[in-house]
């Protein structure tokens, strides 16, 4: 094996097996994979070599930009801080989720989201970022300003994924009003009467806006070739609507019924990695482990904790008998890449991008030792 870079004596996690051997990298791509020992190259000492992770839905960036109420950080500095944490978690491709459709009492406004998008694009152009960044627009279709805010991204080629969601009480993620109350009453410090008025307002907005704006944004995405995701589907009716609108990714289905129907329809079913690690949903909805046990889970997302993505992959292979490590790793690499049309990455195979992660497992926790994007070490 002659190449610019060789990694030897690694446990290489391939699509359907783990082999002990060496990987050669040339011109940013995987040039060769050879089983067995090798006396040349960087000796992995039996550490794992896995493909770089592909993250489709992380809300993590916003916390760097607005770390406290009324505090705004420099947008580029916020992106750099987020990027550093993402890359050191083994994520080499990330879809940064930006909120579209905001309430009038929100501390963040549409222009803040556009500033972050501009900072992401500035970082990409200037080669300042470790991971490969795309934009995921999280469209709250019940909000009055959703379509107008979506228009701020009409010519933005970095937008590759759009999710359609409605967080109004009494449906989808928050069918249980007690769960909704425990989340929003504390978050917004509302009295019982103020919370009742808050719920009534959100439900009325949903009735007025959701269907109209969902259909308009879905049509715009289909015309532009943007991958569509549906968020928090709970019923067969929700899934039927998603099928009609060309949805390719079912994000966080809240019931086994919706997950199974989405899977049957050919959608990639995505759940949160924290759900896997914690053993359940923080909203009281269906468990990601239960979906995995019933062959209804395709993709994992770190959601709000970047490191949970690699942690869940190694953990899922331990707690669900039917899930091997290669299959679990595919849920955080190949499957999300394929779902968004990024077929040049997501697995260790000749000709694919050399997006790679060296991992050692200590006390059941994966330790990220090195990360490469297109053959260049970034962490």
SULRA-V453292 format. One line per field, one symbol per residue. psi: psi as a letter, one per 40 degrees, with the letter a starting at -180 (. if undefined). burial: # if it has 16 or more other C-alpha atoms within 10 Angstrom, else .. A space follows every 50 residues. Layout:
psi=???
burial=???
This chain:
psi=hhidhhhifihhhadeihihaihihhfeihdihhiiiieiahhefeiihi iiihhdgheddddddgeihehhihdddddddddddddeeehehhhhhhhh giieeieiiddddddddddddddddefeidihhihhhhhgeeideddddd eefdeheehehhihihfiieibdfdhdddddddddddefiiddddddddd dddddddddddddddddddddddefhhiihhfididddddddddefhdhh hfieidddddddddeeihhhihddddddeiheeeaihddddddeffhdii idcehdedddddddddddehdehiddddddeecddddddeegeeieihih eiighihhhihhfehhhhdihhhfehhe.
burial=....###########..#########.######....#..#.##..#### ############.###.....#..##.###.################### ##.....###.###.##.###.##....###################.## .......############.#####...###...#.........#..##. .##.##..##..###.##..#....##########..###.##.###### ######.######...###########..##.#.########...##### #################.....###############.##...######. .#########.....###.#######.##
